[in-house]
Amino acid sequence: MKRLILVLFVLFNLSSTNLFSQALSGDYFIPQGANPKGFPTLSDAVTSINTNGVAGAVTFLLDADTLRENSFVFSATLSADSSLTIKPAPGRNVVLFVSSSASVGNGPFMIGFTKGYVTFDGSNNGTSSRNLIVSTEQIAPVVDLPFTLNHADADNVVLKNLIIKNVIEGQTNFRYGAVINDLGGVTGFKVENCQIGTPERPVRRDALAPWGGGATANQFSIVNNQLYCGTRGVATIYLTNSEIIGNEINILPTTAAATDAYNHGMYITGHTGSLLIHDNVINCIEKTVNASSYLIGIAFAGNGGAETDIISVVNNMINIGAANETRYAYGIGMRSTQVMGNLKVYYNTIVLNNTASTFASHAIGNHTNGTGAVNIDLQNNILINNHAGNVGSSAIGLTPATSVLSSNHNLLYANQNLVNYQGTLYANLAAWQVTTQDINSVSKQVTFVSATDLHLAESLYGDADFYALPMVAVTTDIDGDLRHLVSPYKGADELIDPVPVEFASFTSSLNGNVVTLNWTTASETNNAGFEIEKSSAVNGNFEKIGFVKGFGTTANVQTYSYSETADNGSFVYRLKQIDFDGKYNYSNEVKVDIGLPTEFTLSQNYPNPFNPNTSIQFTVPELSHVRLDVYSITGELVSTLVNEVKEIGSHNVLFNASSLSSGVYIYRMTAGNVVITKKMNLLK
């Protein structure tokens, strides 16, 4: 017995030794449990892959509700075909607590990368669900960085579907969410569908900082994340051919106790090539903390000015300034003496709120030190500056003489002067249009869904002042809704025709052959009434069978009914709701089955005798191929009336015997295994 135990012990240890000393491939569970392959801890797994490499794609499956790990760094040489993914095991929700390593720049970190092709995927089912929380229990020293890329070879690192937040009370919040650690040459860094920080506990400084170094650009993709931070949502220096798309960025300096002298939704500097800033929501509506701070939704400072260096700013909603804010505020702001870049600013909605500040602030314009040249194409935007605290505040405030502006088809509004351009104030749109700028623009107040939701109010639908100039390159809005091909709306939101009638229900009932349709509406706007349409299961074409008058405009629940006597068969009904202006919408469809057959039948032709036409009816209880033939009394086939698939129900076919002689004929129906034969008499 002792020998058996010893043998098993040796075999187990040999197996474990092999696992820890061979190239990895396939799935490994953390901890292993009863699974074929695995490691006791994630740190052990990372050590193994760093030491032994891989022989194919590898997945580390986190298979416990809570995992506690020492800090680790990925340094294995991987590739697109031999990559590593860390994710929750199927159905598992995981909290991953990691302690920190000493700083290699920007503070103590938890998880580092000196090589790439590593993906952290927080979904446990292959969707966009977030089932992995990355946090720390360490109180001291303070952990600054959950994720950090520490070498130029850390290419193609992906963080997706994660929640990165502090969960331990009394713990100082993370300083950052994820960074490229002050170095250049990293490509393929992607952060997608992650939540970083919380409204109650935002990260203290920058949510994401793909920060370059040595004037060497990084390349990254930041898509569809929720970011809560104190200083900057996305902070960059030296970047190329990157994208920041579909993110919700919340700057919370008071909650985060952010002491930096700037608070920006995004900070873009050192850019070359192409940069897409599309479909983001940026909220900077909490008061700054630093007495010398300033707020900017999207800040630019020193970017490439070549023709190929394009920054595309499209479909963003930017909401700036708390009521008690006392500092500078800008929707889009220039903050450098260097060249700002070539900005293509289309279809954005920017609102600068009225604040307690006495400093000049602009919906789009220069900060006090932003005297560098900039080239801006400004089209189809809504730019609102409600700030009344300084007469120099404006919707457009590009003060340097080096500014180059092309502006048209916008909606501009300012509580003070409308435009401050190259040192000249323009009090209103008419004065500004004398310069040939914004010839097709308008100036008026805008009604939004709310003070914190910058979608257009439905009441603005059809207001031609909000129609923009269609752009071939911009086919959708911030929500992915298609823009109108002829009259798209200015700003980030394409206002869709509001639903004129809100259906609460649409049902049918049957009493014999009497079909009754009942429907209710929760509200109605401009409702002329309802056409009742019916379709036979045989032909599938809807036809109008009646009309019921509507109640026009009402916020009260309304009840309607319509009845008809129908033949046997299967029918589909729907409602065509029509406005007084001719626009219409359809309800859902309801199906009614009336007296449907339960067997194959073939009726006696009518009339009989006949000359020369007669009708033959047959029923089909299920979808079937039906053949109906006519034979002479001697058995010669004289006509095939039906040879096709027929749906359930009753069917009629007309037989014309004008070319036949008088006499007795046989007609036979064949459907599946069923054969029915009858006689008919042609009498001329």
C-alpha positions in Angstrom: 0.0 0.0 0.0 2.8 2.4 0.9 4.5 1.6 -2.4 1.3 2.4 -4.3 1.0 5.7 -2.6 4.6 6.5 -3.3 4.2 5.6 -7.0 1.1 7.8 -7.3 3.0 10.7 -5.5 5.9 10.4 -7.9 3.6 10.2 -11.0 1.7 13.3 -9.8 4.9 15.3 -9.3 6.3 14.1 -12.6 3.0 15.3 -14.2 3.2 18.7 -12.4 6.9 19.0 -13.3 6.1 18.4 -17.0 3.3 20.9 -16.9 5.6 23.6 -15.5 8.4 22.8 -17.9 6.8 22.4 -21.3 5.5 24.8 -23.9 1.8 25.6 -23.3 -1.1 25.0 -25.7 -4.8 24.9 -25.2 -6.9 25.7 -22.1 -5.6 25.8 -18.6 -7.8 26.4 -15.5 -6.8 28.6 -12.6 -7.0 26.9 -10.2 -6.8 23.5 -11.9 -9.4 21.7 -9.7 -10.6 18.5 -11.4 -9.8 19.8 -14.9 -7.2 18.1 -17.1 -4.8 21.0 -17.2 -4.3 24.0 -15.0 -2.2 25.9 -12.4 -2.7 26.7 -8.8 -2.5 30.4 -9.3 -2.5 32.8 -12.2 1.0 34.0 -11.2 2.2 30.4 -11.6 0.6 30.2 -15.1 2.3 33.5 -16.2 5.6 32.3 -14.9 5.3 29.0 -16.9 4.4 30.7 -20.1 7.2 33.3 -19.7 9.7 30.5 -19.0 8.5 27.8 -21.5 6.7 29.7 -24.2 3.8 28.3 -26.2 3.1 25.7 -28.8 -0.1 27.2 -30.0 -2.9 29.5 -28.8 -3.3 29.4 -25.0 -6.3 30.4 -22.7 -6.1 30.8 -19.0 -9.6 30.2 -17.6 -10.2 31.8 -14.2 -12.3 29.3 -12.3 -13.0 30.8 -8.9 -15.2 33.6 -7.6 -12.2 35.3 -6.0 -8.5 35.0 -7.0 -5.7 36.6 -5.0 -2.5 37.0 -6.9 1.0 38.6 -6.6 1.9 41.1 -9.3 3.1 39.6 -12.6 4.5 40.7 -15.9 3.9 39.1 -19.3 7.3 38.6 -21.1 6.7 35.5 -23.3 7.3 35.8 -27.0 3.9 35.3 -28.6 2.3 35.9 -32.0 -1.1 36.3 -33.7 -1.3 32.5 -34.1 0.2 31.7 -30.7 -1.4 34.2 -28.4 -2.6 34.2 -24.8 -6.1 35.0 -23.5 -7.1 35.3 -19.9 -10.8 35.2 -19.1 -13.4 33.8 -16.7 -14.3 30.2 -17.0 -17.8 29.7 -18.6 -20.5 31.0 -16.3 -18.0 32.2 -13.7 -18.1 35.7 -12.3 -14.6 36.5 -11.0 -12.9 39.2 -8.8 -9.2 39.2 -9.4 -7.2 40.9 -6.6 -3.6 41.6 -7.4 -0.9 43.1 -5.2 1.6 45.5 -6.7 5.2 45.6 -8.0 7.5 48.5 -7.6 7.1 51.4 -10.0 8.8 51.4 -13.4 7.3 54.8 -14.1 3.9 56.3 -13.0 3.7 54.3 -9.8 3.4 50.8 -8.4 1.6 48.5 -10.8 -0.3 45.2 -10.7 -0.2 43.7 -14.2 2.6 44.5 -16.6 3.6 43.7 -20.2 7.0 43.8 -21.8 5.8 41.6 -24.7 2.4 41.5 -26.4 -0.3 39.4 -28.0 -2.1 39.0 -24.7 -5.8 39.6 -24.2 -7.7 40.1 -21.0 -11.3 39.3 -21.9 -13.8 39.7 -19.0 -16.7 37.9 -20.7 -17.6 34.4 -19.5 -19.8 33.6 -22.5 -18.1 35.1 -25.6 -20.4 38.2 -25.6 -19.8 41.8 -24.3 -20.8 40.9 -20.8 -18.4 42.1 -18.0 -17.8 39.2 -15.7 -14.3 40.0 -14.5 -13.4 42.7 -11.9 -9.8 43.6 -11.6 -8.9 45.3 -8.3 -6.5 45.2 -5.3 -6.8 44.7 -1.6 -3.4 46.4 -1.0 -3.7 49.5 1.2 0.0 50.4 1.3 1.9 51.3 -0.6 -0.9 52.8 -2.7 -1.4 50.9 -6.0 -1.4 53.4 -8.9 -1.7 51.2 -12.0 -3.8 48.1 -12.6 -2.4 47.6 -16.2 0.9 49.0 -17.6 2.7 48.4 -20.9 6.4 48.7 -20.0 8.2 48.0 -23.3 8.0 48.9 -27.0 7.5 45.2 -27.8 4.2 45.1 -25.9 2.3 45.1 -29.1 -1.3 43.9 -29.5 -2.3 43.9 -25.9 -6.1 43.9 -25.6 -8.2 44.7 -22.6 -11.9 44.1 -23.1 -15.1 43.5 -21.2 -13.4 44.3 -17.9 -14.4 46.3 -14.8 -11.3 48.0 -13.3 -12.2 49.6 -10.0 -11.3 49.8 -6.3 -13.7 47.7 -4.1 -12.1 47.9 -0.7 -13.2 50.7 1.6 -10.4 52.8 3.0 -8.3 52.1 0.0 -6.9 55.0 -2.1 -8.3 54.9 -5.6 -6.2 53.9 -8.6 -4.2 56.8 -10.1 -4.7 55.4 -13.6 -6.7 52.6 -15.3 -4.2 51.5 -17.9 -1.1 53.2 -19.4 1.6 52.9 -21.9 4.4 53.7 -19.5 6.1 56.8 -21.1 7.5 55.0 -24.1 7.0 54.9 -27.9 6.6 52.3 -30.6 3.7 50.3 -29.1 1.1 49.2 -31.7 -2.2 47.5 -31.5 -3.1 48.5 -27.9 -6.8 48.1 -27.6 -9.2 48.9 -24.8 -12.8 47.9 -25.6 -16.1 47.8 -23.6 -14.4 48.3 -20.2 -15.6 50.2 -17.2 -12.8 52.0 -15.5 -13.6 53.6 -12.1 -17.1 54.2 -10.8 -19.2 57.4 -10.3 -18.5 57.1 -6.6 -14.8 56.1 -6.9 -13.3 57.5 -10.1 -9.6 57.0 -10.8 -7.7 59.9 -9.4 -5.9 61.0 -12.6 -6.3 59.5 -16.1 -8.5 56.6 -17.0 -6.4 55.6 -20.0 -3.0 57.0 -20.9 -1.4 55.5 -24.0 1.4 57.9 -23.3 4.4 58.0 -25.7 8.0 58.8 -25.2 11.1 60.0 -27.1 8.9 61.5 -29.8 8.1 57.9 -31.1 4.4 57.4 -31.7 2.1 54.8 -30.3 -0.9 53.3 -32.1 -4.1 52.4 -30.2 -7.9 51.8 -30.3 -10.1 52.9 -27.4 -13.7 51.9 -28.1 -17.0 51.8 -26.3 -15.7 52.2 -22.7 -17.2 53.8 -19.6 -14.6 56.0 -18.0 -14.8 57.7 -14.6 -11.8 59.8 -13.6 -10.6 63.0 -12.0 -8.2 64.6 -14.5 -8.4 63.2 -18.0 -10.4 60.4 -19.7 -7.9 59.7 -22.4 -4.4 61.3 -22.2 -2.0 61.0 -25.1 1.4 62.1 -26.4 3.0 60.9 -29.6 0.3 58.9 -31.4 -0.5 57.9 -35.0 -3.4 56.3 -36.9 -5.4 55.7 -33.7 -9.1 55.9 -32.8 -11.2 57.0 -29.8 -14.7 55.9 -30.6 -18.0 55.4 -28.7 -16.8 56.1 -25.2 -18.6 57.7 -22.3 -16.1 59.9 -20.4 -17.0 61.4 -17.1 -14.6 63.9 -15.5 -15.2 64.1 -11.8 -12.5 66.3 -10.2 -14.3 67.0 -6.9 -15.2 63.3 -6.3 -11.7 62.2 -7.3 -10.0 65.0 -5.3 -8.0 65.6 -8.5 -5.4 68.3 -7.8 -4.0 68.8 -11.3 -4.3 72.2 -12.9 -6.3 70.8 -15.9 -9.3 68.6 -16.4 -9.9 67.2 -19.9 -12.2 64.6 -21.4 -9.4 64.0 -23.9 -5.9 65.4 -24.3 -4.4 65.0 -27.8 -0.8 66.1 -28.4 2.0 64.8 -30.7 -0.4 63.4 -33.3 0.5 62.4 -36.8 -1.4 60.5 -39.5 -5.1 59.8 -38.9 -7.0 60.1 -35.6 -10.7 59.3 -35.3 -12.5 60.9 -32.4 -16.1 59.8 -33.1 -19.3 59.1 -31.2 -18.1 59.9 -27.7 -20.1 61.4 -24.8 -17.9 63.7 -22.7 -19.3 65.1 -19.4 -17.3 67.6 -17.5 -20.0 69.0 -15.2 -18.4 68.7 -11.8 -16.5 71.6 -10.3 -12.7 71.7 -10.5 -10.6 71.4 -7.3 -7.4 73.2 -8.2 -7.6 77.0 -8.0 -5.8 77.4 -11.3 -7.5 74.6 -13.2 -9.4 74.7 -16.5 -11.9 72.4 -18.1 -11.8 71.2 -21.7 -13.9 68.5 -23.3 -11.3 67.7 -26.1 -8.0 69.5 -25.7 -5.4 69.8 -28.5 -1.8 70.8 -27.9 0.9 70.5 -30.6 0.0 68.2 -33.4 1.2 67.5 -36.9 0.2 70.1 -39.5 0.9 68.2 -42.7 -2.0 67.6 -45.1 -2.0 63.9 -44.2 -2.2 64.7 -40.5 -6.0 64.7 -40.0 -7.9 64.7 -36.8 -11.6 63.8 -37.4 -13.9 64.9 -34.7 -17.4 63.6 -35.5 -20.7 62.9 -33.7 -19.5 63.8 -30.2 -21.7 65.1 -27.4 -19.7 67.4 -25.0 -21.3 68.9 -21.9 -19.1 71.3 -19.9 -19.3 73.3 -16.7 -21.1 73.0 -13.3 -23.2 75.9 -12.1 -20.6 76.6 -9.4 -17.6 76.4 -11.7 -15.2 79.4 -11.3 -12.5 78.5 -13.8 -12.1 78.5 -17.6 -14.2 76.1 -19.6 -14.1 75.0 -23.3 -15.9 72.3 -25.3 -13.0 71.9 -27.8 -9.9 73.8 -26.6 -6.5 74.7 -28.0 -3.9 74.9 -25.3 -0.4 75.3 -26.8 1.8 77.7 -28.7 2.6 75.0 -31.2 0.6 73.9 -34.3 -2.7 72.4 -33.2 -3.3 70.3 -36.3 -5.9 69.9 -39.0 -9.3 69.4 -37.4 -12.3 68.2 -39.3 -15.1 69.0 -36.8 -18.5 67.7 -38.1 -21.9 66.9 -36.5 -20.9 67.6 -32.9 -23.1 68.9 -30.1 -21.2 71.1 -27.6 -22.9 72.8 -24.7 -21.0 75.2 -22.4 -23.2 75.8 -19.4 -23.7 79.1 -17.6 -21.2 79.0 -14.6 -20.1 81.2 -11.8 -16.8 81.9 -13.7 -15.7 85.4 -14.7 -13.2 84.1 -17.2 -13.8 84.0 -21.0 -14.9 80.6 -22.1 -15.7 79.2 -25.5 -17.7 76.3 -27.0 -14.7 75.9 -29.3 -11.6 78.1 -29.0 -8.3 78.9 -27.5 -7.2 78.7 -23.8 -5.1 81.7 -22.6 -1.8 80.0 -23.6 -3.2 78.5 -26.8 -1.7 80.8 -29.4 -0.5 78.2 -31.9 -1.8 77.9 -35.5 -4.8 75.7 -36.1 -6.8 74.7 -39.2 -10.4 73.9 -38.5 -13.2 72.9 -40.8 -16.4 73.4 -38.8 -19.6 72.0 -40.4 -23.0 70.8 -39.2 -22.4 71.3 -35.5 -24.5 72.6 -32.6 -22.3 75.0 -30.6 -23.9 76.5 -27.5 -22.3 78.8 -25.0 -24.6 79.8 -22.2 -21.9 81.4 -20.2 -22.8 85.0 -19.2 -19.9 85.8 -16.8 -17.5 87.4 -19.4 -18.3 89.5 -22.4 -15.4 87.7 -24.3 -17.1 84.4 -24.0 -18.4 83.0 -27.4 -19.5 80.0 -29.4 -16.4 80.3 -31.5 -13.3 81.8 -29.8 -10.3 81.4 -32.1 -8.3 84.5 -31.1 -4.8 84.0 -32.6 -4.1 85.6 -36.0 -2.7 82.3 -37.2 -6.1 80.6 -36.9 -7.6 79.3 -40.2 -11.3 78.6 -40.0 -13.9 77.4 -42.5 -17.3 77.4 -40.9 -20.8 76.8 -42.3 -24.1 74.9 -41.8 -23.8 75.1 -38.0 -26.2 76.2 -35.3 -24.4 78.8 -33.1 -25.6 80.4 -30.0 -23.9 82.5 -27.3 -25.1 84.4 -24.3 -22.5 87.1 -25.0 -20.8 87.7 -28.3 -21.4 85.0 -30.9 -17.8 84.8 -32.3 -14.4 86.0 -31.2 -12.1 85.5 -34.2 -8.5 86.8 -34.7 -9.1 89.5 -32.1 -12.4 90.8 -33.4 -15.7 90.4 -31.6 -18.9 89.6 -33.6 -22.0 90.3 -31.6 -24.4 88.2 -33.6 -24.7 85.9 -36.6 -25.5 88.8 -39.0 -22.3 90.6 -38.1 -20.3 87.4 -38.4 -21.8 86.5 -41.8 -20.4 89.7 -43.3 -17.0 87.9 -43.2 -18.6 85.2 -45.4 -18.4 82.6 -42.6 -21.4 80.6 -41.6 -23.5 81.9 -44.4 -25.9 78.9 -44.1 -25.8 78.7 -40.3 -28.5 79.7 -37.8 -28.5 81.1 -34.3 -31.2 80.0 -31.9 -31.7 78.2 -28.6 -31.9 74.4 -28.6 -34.2 72.2 -26.6 -32.5 69.0 -25.5 -33.9 65.9 -23.8 -32.5 67.2 -20.5 -29.6 69.2 -19.1 -27.5 66.0 -19.0 -28.8 64.4 -22.2 -27.9 66.3 -25.3 -30.1 64.4 -27.7 -32.5 66.7 -29.5 -36.0 67.0 -28.1 -38.7 65.4 -30.2 -40.5 68.8 -30.5 -37.7 69.9 -32.8 -38.6 67.3 -35.4 -39.3 69.0 -38.8 -37.6 72.3 -37.8 -35.7 73.2 -40.9 -33.3 75.4 -38.9 -31.7 72.2 -37.7 -31.2 70.7 -41.1 -27.5 70.2 -42.0 -25.6 69.6 -45.3 -25.5 65.9 -46.1 -22.0 64.4 -46.0 -21.2 61.2 -47.9 -18.6 60.2 -45.2 -21.0 60.6 -42.3 -24.0 58.2 -42.7 -24.9 57.6 -39.0 -25.2 59.5 -35.8 -23.8 59.0 -32.3 -26.3 56.2 -31.7 -25.7 54.4 -35.0 -29.0 55.7 -36.4 -28.9 56.4 -40.2 -28.8 60.0 -41.1 -31.3 61.4 -43.5 -29.9 61.4 -47.1 -31.3 64.9 -47.9 -32.0 66.7 -44.6 -29.8 65.3 -41.8 -29.9 67.1 -38.4 -27.1 69.3 -37.1 -25.2 68.0 -34.1 -24.5 64.5 -32.9 -28.1 63.3 -32.8 -30.1 62.4 -35.9 -33.7 63.2 -34.8 -35.9 60.4 -36.0 -39.6 60.9 -36.7 -41.2 60.5 -33.3 -43.7 57.7 -33.0 -47.1 59.3 -33.7 -49.0 56.5 -32.0 -47.8 54.4 -29.2 -49.6 51.0 -29.5 -50.3 49.4 -26.1 -51.9 46.2 -27.5 -53.3 44.6 -30.7 -55.2 41.3 -30.5 -57.8 39.3 -32.3 -60.7 37.0 -31.2 -62.9 34.6 -33.2 -66.6 33.7 -32.8 -67.5 31.3 -35.5 -66.5 33.1 -38.7 -66.6 36.6 -37.1 -63.2 38.1 -36.5 -62.9 40.9 -34.0 -59.8 43.0 -33.8 -59.1 45.0 -30.6 -56.3 47.5 -30.0 -55.4 50.2 -27.6 -53.0 53.2 -27.8 -51.1 54.7 -24.9 -50.9 58.1 -26.6 -51.5 59.6 -30.0 -50.0 62.6 -31.9 -51.6 63.9 -35.1 -53.5 60.6 -35.6 -56.0 60.6 -38.4 -56.9 56.9 -38.0 -56.2 53.3 -38.8 -56.7 51.4 -42.1 -57.3 47.7 -41.4 -55.4 45.5 -43.7 -55.8 41.8 -44.3 -53.7 39.2 -46.1 -54.6 35.7 -47.1 -52.1 33.0 -46.4 -52.5 31.9 -50.0 -51.2 35.1 -51.7 -49.5 37.1 -48.8 -50.7 40.4 -50.2 -52.3 42.9 -47.8 -55.5 44.6 -48.8 -57.5 47.4 -47.1 -60.8 46.1 -45.7 -61.8 49.0 -43.4 -61.0 52.3 -41.6 -61.4 53.4 -38.0 -61.0 57.1 -37.1 -58.3 58.1 -34.6 -58.4 60.7 -31.8 -55.9 63.2 -33.3 -53.6 64.1 -30.4 -54.2 62.7 -26.9 -52.2 61.6 -23.9 -55.0 59.3 -22.7 -55.4 55.6 -23.4 -57.8 55.0 -26.3 -59.6 51.7 -27.2 -60.6 50.6 -30.7 -62.4 47.6 -32.3 -63.2 46.3 -35.8 -65.1 43.2 -36.8 -65.7 41.3 -40.1 -67.2 38.0 -41.2 -64.5 36.0 -43.0 -64.3 32.8 -45.1 -62.6 29.7 -43.9 -58.8 29.9 -44.1 -55.7 31.4 -42.5 -55.5 35.2 -42.5 -53.1 37.9 -41.2 -54.3 41.3 -40.1 -52.4 44.6 -39.4 -53.1 48.2 -38.8 -51.8 51.1 -40.9 -51.8 54.1 -38.7 -52.0 57.3 -40.8 -51.2 60.9 -39.7 -53.1 63.9 -40.9 -50.1 64.8 -43.0 -50.1 61.5 -44.8 -47.2 59.8 -42.9 -48.0 56.3 -41.7 -46.7 53.4 -39.6 -47.7 49.8 -39.3 -48.6 47.8 -36.2 -47.5 44.3 -35.5 -49.4 41.5 -37.3 -51.9 39.0 -35.8 -52.9 35.7 -37.4 -56.3 34.2 -37.4 -57.2 30.6 -38.5 -60.9 30.1 -39.5 -62.3 26.6 -40.0 -59.1 25.1 -41.2 -59.4 21.6 -42.7 -58.3 18.5 -40.8 -58.1 16.1 -43.8 -57.7 16.1 -47.6 -61.0 16.5 -49.4 -62.0 16.8 -53.0 -65.5 18.3 -53.6 -67.9 17.6 -56.4 -67.4 20.1 -59.2 -70.0 22.8 -59.5 -72.0 23.2 -61.6 -72.3 19.6 -62.8 -73.3 19.0 -65.6 -71.4 22.0 -66.9 -70.7 23.8 -70.2 -67.9 24.7 -70.6 -66.7 26.0 -67.2 -66.8 24.3 -63.8 -65.2 24.9 -60.4 -63.4 22.3 -58.4 -62.7 22.8 -54.6 -60.3 20.8 -52.5 -58.9 21.1 -49.0 -55.3 20.6 -47.7 -54.8 20.1 -43.9 -51.0 20.6 -44.1 -48.4 22.0 -46.5 -48.5 19.5 -49.4 -47.6 19.0 -53.0 -51.0 18.6 -54.8 -51.6 17.3 -58.3 -55.1 17.6 -59.8 -55.6 15.9 -63.2 -58.6 15.4 -65.6 -58.9 12.1 -67.6 -61.2 10.9 -70.3 -63.5 8.0 -69.5 -61.0 5.8 -71.3 -58.1 6.9 -69.0 -56.4 9.5 -71.3 -54.9 12.5 -69.5 -56.6 15.6 -71.0 -55.5 18.4 -68.5 -53.4 19.0 -65.4 -55.1 21.7 -63.4 -52.8 21.8 -60.3 -49.2 20.5 -59.9 -47.6 22.5 -57.0 -47.2 22.9 -53.3 -50.3 24.2 -51.5 -50.6 25.7 -48.1 -53.1 24.5 -45.5 -56.7 25.6 -46.3 -59.4 25.5 -48.9 -58.5 26.0 -52.6 -60.6 26.4 -55.8 -59.6 25.8 -59.4 -61.5 26.6 -62.6 -61.7 24.0 -65.3 -62.5 25.2 -68.9 -63.5 22.3 -71.1 -64.3 24.3 -74.3 -61.9 22.2 -76.4 -63.4 18.9 -75.2 -66.3 16.9 -76.5 -69.4 16.1 -74.4 -69.1 13.2 -72.1 -68.1 11.9 -68.7 -64.7 12.8 -67.4 -62.7 11.7 -64.4 -60.8 14.2 -62.1 -58.3 12.9 -59.6 -56.4 14.6 -56.7 -53.1 13.2 -55.5 -51.5 14.6 -52.3 -48.8 12.6 -50.6 -50.3 9.1 -50.1 -53.9 10.3 -50.6 -55.7 9.8 -53.9 -59.3 10.9 -54.4 -61.2 10.4 -57.7 -64.6 11.8 -58.8 -66.6 12.0 -62.1 -68.1 15.1 -63.9 -70.3 15.5 -66.9 -69.6 17.9 -69.7 -72.9 18.5 -71.6 -72.7 20.8 -74.7 
